[in-house]
Amino acid sequence: MSLEFLIVIIAVLGITFLGWFTLLKNPKSATNKIFFLFALTLAIYLFINYQLSIQNDDKSAYYWVKLVMSIAALINLLFFLFTYTFPKAIISPKGWKLFILITWTISIIFLSQLGYVFTSAKAIQSGAGTPGPGMPLFLLHTILLLGGGFVVLIRHYRRSTGIERLQIKHVIFGAVLMFCAILVVNLFFVVVFKIAAFVGLLPLYILLFVGFVSYAIIKHRFLDIRLIVARAVAYIFLLIFIGVGYIAFLFDVAILINRDKPNRETVQGLIMPAIIALLFAISFQPLRRFFEKITNKFFYKDKYDPNTLLWDLSRIMAATLNLSDLSKKILDKLLEAIKINYGAIVLIRHSSIIWVGGAGKTSDRPFKGKDIYELIHSSNKTQDQKENIIIFEELPESKTKNTMREHNITIALPLVVRKELIGGILLGEKSSGEIYSSEDIDLLKIFAPEVAVAVKNALSYEEIKRFNITLEEEVKRATEKLQNANTKLKELDNLKDEFVSIASHELRTPMTAVKSYLWMAINQPGQTLKDQLKKYLEISYASTERLIRLVNDMLTVSRIERNKIELKLEPINVCDIVKMVYDELKITADQKHITFQLLGCETDKYNVNADKEKLREVFQNIVGNSLKFTPEKGKITINVTMSGPNKIAISTTDTGPGIPKEDLSKLFQKFSRIEYSYTKHSGTPGTGLGLYISKQIVGLHNGDITVESEVNVGTTFTVLLPTISTDGK
């Protein structure tokens, strides 16, 4: 068995298998059917061509030549039909065009069999024959159909995008690679170097072409063959260049060996081939790098580093919480790196789309319809098959594919967090028209879960932000209500103060008159009252007097709160006021057998700038309370001393029941009364205004009142007032 026959058998079996395998992948596709017939015809052509090459007589050679030409005409037709139909599923052209092409091809086959293309053939020249009158028609048929097929492929390539563009690119590249190999081996080597040893490799070149076409039809992403192809092309060209150099070198050696003695002419003839061989040897590595660079530029023009891209995207997702900014930044980065026309992140909740964020050419794509919602759900269903991506080119015809076609969506990825579908990523086609490579798909599969988590965090942030805004608005509304209520309360308080002021004024005059008449009735000279009547009159007099004090206290409170109280400040000696109060209340103390003392007023050094009447009222309230709550035979001491260099302290200490610590804070509040003291130690309840008024009056004098008390021991009230020098400063 010869090597040439083995090569033909391998090629015929390989081509037949590829054609049959391609047909089995999709028997209904017109592209697959035509390719199968095309591959089968090529296999038959190779076998018949081999038979022609081994014939020994002219008659047999002429028989095989006619078969070769007939099969060649059929190859022309099938190649044109294939290029016109590829990669569609329906045969094209149709009608009268297809009828003309078939009729023309059948005519060529008849002319070949009738001896009009070749009139004879020579067995010793591998079937070389004499052209007949039908040869121009055959050449025209070949040029138009083969050349027209390539023109159609190039036209389709320019108009196509995505998977179709890549498929056509594989077909064109396989054809160019096959023809380049045929030209170099069957023409260049034979014509230039007279080497025909590689002519028998033609079947392998055809097998290579059929393999490229079969790959383009069957599974464009079965494996990423760009690296294999790029390196193969680079090394083929490199081997061609190195081979030419070494052939030149061997040619030099052959000249030297075949000549007995080199002369000047032979040496001069050896110089140029030797230089060429030397240059090729030196330039091996630079040429290798050059061809790899060229092929990389062609096959990897959209190359990027996936690890770097994922790192950049992760940094964006970690640093961005705002949903709109997050969507814009990650889509811009992704689209820029992979060269995608547009991208969108669509978020769903329950049965509707709640948010869409896009980048790129999305102005005419709202992505808010029910079909988009169903597409995102469909992408999530694919997880049952351990896939989390939908690719348009790999989908069978379905409602999902129609939706993607309508919106020009190439890839759909679900966004899932803890088995909850929150949305999806929709990507358009690449700007270059190329399909998404295996590297792109793997990156997107890693990228989608990270985006899902980032989007979920952004949604949580947005919810918290909205809650804060809502809370802030609620607080604002509540504050406004409180402010309005406070304003109304102030208005009501002012009205109350005005009412109290008016009522006090109106009550004080008649009550004073009532008091006067009662006093006159009790103390009228020359008149003796019955004991019972006198008792009633004295009770009425005491009640009237207490009511007048209450009216006066309320009037004072009203003036204080309205800032209308006026102080008549003048330099006075505190001891003068204290002595006056002491003298007034000494009689009451004696009646209760209370020891009543005044200490510290032996000198006139306790000068203050004050309103004499207001301070007198203060001391009357404080000392009066002590008298009220100190039991008989008790003790009350008023002591005037200095408290520091600029303060006078007037303390009133009694031996009353004392005040519990928890009640001390209530003493200086309006209308506050210590129930413990009243119920047990005083028969006359107070108004709860005396100490409040006293505290306010002392405060107006820039002073203060403090209290210390111990239950069952006694209480000390201390009035602190700023002192002045004797000259009034």
C-alpha positions, 0 to 999 in steps of 0.5 A, spaced: 500 500 500 502 506 497 503 512 502 499 516 497 493 511 497 493 511 504 492 519 504 487 518 500 483 513 504 484 517 510 481 523 507 475 520 503 473 517 510 474 523 514 470 527 509 465 522 509 464 522 516 464 529 517 459 530 512 455 524 515 456 527 522 454 534 520 447 531 517 446 527 523 446 533 528 440 537 524 437 533 518 432 538 517 437 543 515 438 545 508 445 547 510 447 540 513 444 537 507 447 541 502 454 540 506 453 532 506 452 532 499 458 537 498 462 533 502 460 526 499 462 529 492 469 531 494 470 524 497 468 521 491 472 526 487 478 524 491 477 517 490 476 518 482 482 523 482 486 517 485 484 512 480 486 517 474 493 517 477 494 510 477 491 508 470 496 505 465 493 506 458 490 512 455 483 509 454 482 508 461 485 514 463 480 518 458 474 514 462 476 517 469 478 524 466 471 524 464 468 522 471 473 527 474 470 533 470 463 531 471 464 530 479 468 537 478 462 540 475 457 537 481 462 540 486 462 547 483 454 547 484 454 544 491 459 549 493 455 555 490 449 552 493 452 551 500 455 558 500 448 561 498 444 557 503 449 557 509 448 558 515 440 558 514 436 552 515 432 553 508 435 552 501 437 558 497 437 560 491 430 558 489 425 558 483 428 559 476 435 561 479 436 554 482 433 551 475 438 555 471 444 552 475 442 545 476 440 545 468 447 548 467 451 543 471 447 537 468 449 540 461 456 540 463 456 533 466 453 531 459 458 535 455 464 531 459 461 524 458 460 526 451 467 528 450 466 535 449 470 538 455 476 533 454 477 530 447 482 525 449 487 523 455 494 521 456 495 515 462 503 517 462 501 524 464 496 522 470 490 524 465 493 530 462 488 531 456 486 535 450 481 540 451 475 540 447 470 545 445 466 545 451 472 547 455 470 554 455 463 553 458 466 548 463 471 554 465 466 559 466 461 554 470 467 553 475 469 561 475 462 563 476 460 558 481 466 557 485 468 565 485 461 567 486 461 562 492 466 566 495 463 573 493 457 571 497 461 568 503 464 575 503 458 579 502 454 575 508 460 576 512 460 583 512 452 583 513 452 578 519 453 579 526 454 574 532 454 567 531 453 567 523 459 572 522 463 567 526 461 561 522 462 564 516 469 566 518 471 559 519 468 557 512 472 563 509 478 561 513 478 554 512 478 555 504 483 560 504 488 556 508 486 550 503 488 554 497 494 557 500 497 550 502 495 548 495 498 554 491 505 553 496 505 545 495 502 544 488 505 550 485 510 554 488 514 548 490 513 544 483 514 550 479 520 554 483 524 548 486 521 542 481 519 538 488 513 534 487 513 530 493 508 534 497 503 534 491 499 527 494 497 531 500 492 535 496 486 530 500 489 532 507 488 540 505 481 538 502 480 534 509 482 540 513 477 545 509 471 540 510 473 540 518 473 547 518 466 548 515 463 542 519 466 545 525 462 552 523 456 548 522 455 543 528 458 547 534 461 554 534 463 553 541 464 546 542 471 548 544 475 555 543 480 553 537 482 560 536 489 559 539 490 552 535 488 556 529 492 562 530 499 558 532 498 553 527 497 558 522 503 562 525 508 555 525 505 554 517 508 560 515 514 560 519 515 553 516 514 555 509 520 561 510 525 556 514 523 551 509 525 555 503 531 557 507 534 550 508 532 548 501 536 554 498 542 551 503 541 544 501 541 547 493 548 550 495 551 543 498 548 539 492 552 544 487 558 543 491 558 536 491 556 535 484 562 539 481 569 536 482 572 543 483 568 550 484 570 555 480 569 563 481 562 563 477 560 557 482 562 560 488 559 567 486 552 563 485 553 560 492 553 566 495 546 569 495 543 562 497 548 562 503 546 569 505 539 567 504 540 560 508 544 564 514 538 570 514 533 565 515 537 561 521 538 568 524 531 570 524 527 564 526 525 567 533 524 574 530 520 571 525 516 566 530 514 572 534 512 576 528 507 571 526 504 570 532 503 577 533 500 578 527 495 572 528 494 574 535 492 581 532 487 577 528 484 572 532 484 576 539 483 583 537 478 583 543 482 580 548 482 582 555 484 579 562 478 576 565 482 576 572 483 583 572 476 585 569 473 581 575 478 584 580 475 591 577 468 589 577 469 586 584 472 593 587 466 597 584 461 592 587 465 593 594 465 601 593 458 602 591 452 602 594 447 606 590 443 602 586 443 606 580 451 608 580 452 600 581 448 598 575 452 604 571 459 603 573 459 595 572 455 595 566 460 600 563 466 596 565 463 590 562 461 593 556 468 596 555 472 590 556 468 585 552 466 590 547 458 589 547 453 594 544 449 595 550 447 591 557 441 592 562 440 590 569 432 588 570 430 587 577 423 584 579 419 583 585 413 578 585 410 578 578 412 585 575 419 589 573 420 594 579 427 597 576 431 597 570 438 600 569 442 600 562 448 602 559 450 603 552 445 603 546 439 602 550 435 608 549 429 604 544 429 598 549 425 599 555 425 592 558 419 593 562 414 588 558 411 581 561 416 578 555 422 580 559 419 578 566 418 571 563 425 571 559 428 572 566 424 567 569 426 562 563 433 564 565 433 562 572 429 555 570 435 553 566 439 552 573 435 545 573 440 543 568 446 546 572 446 552 567 445 559 569 445 563 562 441 563 556 445 564 549 441 566 543 445 562 538 444 556 542 437 556 543 432 552 539 426 556 536 421 558 541 418 563 545 424 565 549 428 566 542 423 570 539 423 575 545 431 575 545 430 576 537 425 582 538 429 585 543 436 584 540 438 580 546 444 575 546 445 573 553 440 573 559 443 571 566 439 570 572 440 574 579 439 569 584 440 570 592 439 565 596 435 561 591 431 568 590 430 570 583 431 578 584 432 580 577 437 578 571 442 581 566 441 582 559 446 583 554 446 585 547 451 583 541 458 584 541 460 591 537 465 587 532 459 582 530 463 576 533 460 571 538 461 570 545 467 566 546 468 560 552 472 565 556 466 570 555 461 565 558 465 563 563 467 570 566 459 572 566 457 565 569 462 568 575 460 575 574 452 574 575 452 571 582 457 577 585 452 582 581 446 579 585 449 579 592 451 587 590 444 588 587 441 585 593 445 589 598 444 596 594 436 594 594 437 593 602 441 600 602 435 603 598 430 601 603 434 603 609 435 610 605 427 610 603 425 608 611 430 614 613 427 619 609 420 616 611 422 617 618 425 623 617 418 626 614 414 623 619 419 626 625 418 633 621 411 632 621 410 630 628 415 636 630 411 641 626 404 638 630 408 639 636 410 646 634 403 648 632 401 645 639 406 648 643 404 655 639 397 654 641 399 652 648 403 658 649 397 662 646 392 658 651 397 660 656 397 667 655 390 667 655 390 664 661 395 669 664 391 674 662 384 671 665 388 670 671 390 677 671 384 680 670 380 675 674 385 677 680 384 684 679 377 684 679 376 679 685 381 683 689 377 689 690 371 686 692 374 681 697 378 687 700 371 690 701 368 684 704 374 683 709 374 690 711 366 689 713 367 683 716 373 686 721 368 692 722 363 687 724 367 683 729 371 689 732 365 694 732 365 698 739 360 697 744 357 691 741 357 684 744 356 678 739 354 672 741 359 667 741 357 662 735 356 668 731 363 671 732 366 664 731 362 664 724 365 671 722 372 670 724 372 664 720 369 668 714 374 673 715 380 668 715 377 665 709 377 672 706 384 673 708 386 667 705 383 668 698 386 675 698 393 672 699 391 667 693 389 672 689 395 676 690 399 670 689 396 668 682 397 675 680 404 675 682 405 669 678 401 671 672 406 677 672 412 673 673 411 669 667 409 674 662 415 678 664 411 684 667 413 684 674 417 690 675 423 691 681 424 697 684 431 696 686 435 700 691 441 699 696 438 696 702 440 693 708 438 685 708 437 685 716 432 691 715 427 687 711 429 680 716 428 684 722 421 687 720 419 680 718 421 677 724 418 683 728 411 681 724 411 674 726 414 674 733 407 674 736 405 668 732 411 664 734 410 666 741 403 664 741 405 657 739 411 657 744 416 657 739 423 659 740 424 664 735 431 667 734 434 672 729 442 672 729 447 676 725 444 682 724 448 686 729 452 690 724 450 693 717 454 690 712 449 686 709 447 691 703 444 688 697 441 692 691 433 689 691 426 691 691 424 691 699 417 689 698 419 683 694 424 681 698 419 682 704 414 677 701 420 672 700 422 672 707 414 672 709 413 666 705 419 662 708 419 664 715 411 663 715 412 656 712 417 654 718 412 657 723 406 653 720 410 647 720 414 647 726 410 644 732 409 648 739 415 649 743 419 648 737 425 652 735 426 657 729 432 661 727 434 666 722 441 667 721 444 672 716 451 671 714 456 671 708 457 666 703 463 667 700 466 674 698 460 676 694 454 673 697 449 674 703 446 667 706 439 668 709 438 661 712 431 659 716 432 653 720 426 650 724 425 643 728 419 641 724 417 634 721 422 635 715 421 633 708 422 627 704 428 627 699 424 625 694 419 631 695 425 636 695 424 637 687 417 639 688 418 644 693 419 650 687 414 648 682 407 651 681 401 649 685 406 643 688 404 641 695 407 636 700 402 631 702 406 628 708 407 635 711 400 638 710 396 632 712 400 631 719 403 637 721 398 643 718 391 644 719 391 650 714 393 648 707 397 652 702 396 654 695 403 651 693 405 658 690 409 661 695 415 658 694 415 658 687 414 666 687 419 666 692 424 662 687 422 667 681 423 673 685 430 671 688 432 669 681 430 676 678 435 679 684 440 674 681 440 670 687 438 663 689 434 659 694 437 652 697 433 647 701 436 642 706 431 637 710 431 631 714 425 627 716 423 628 724 429 633 724 428 639 721 429 644 715 433 649 713 431 654 707 437 659 705 436 665 700 443 667 697 443 674 694 449 678 691 452 683 696 454 690 694 459 695 697 456 701 702 457 706 696 452 702 692 457 699 687 
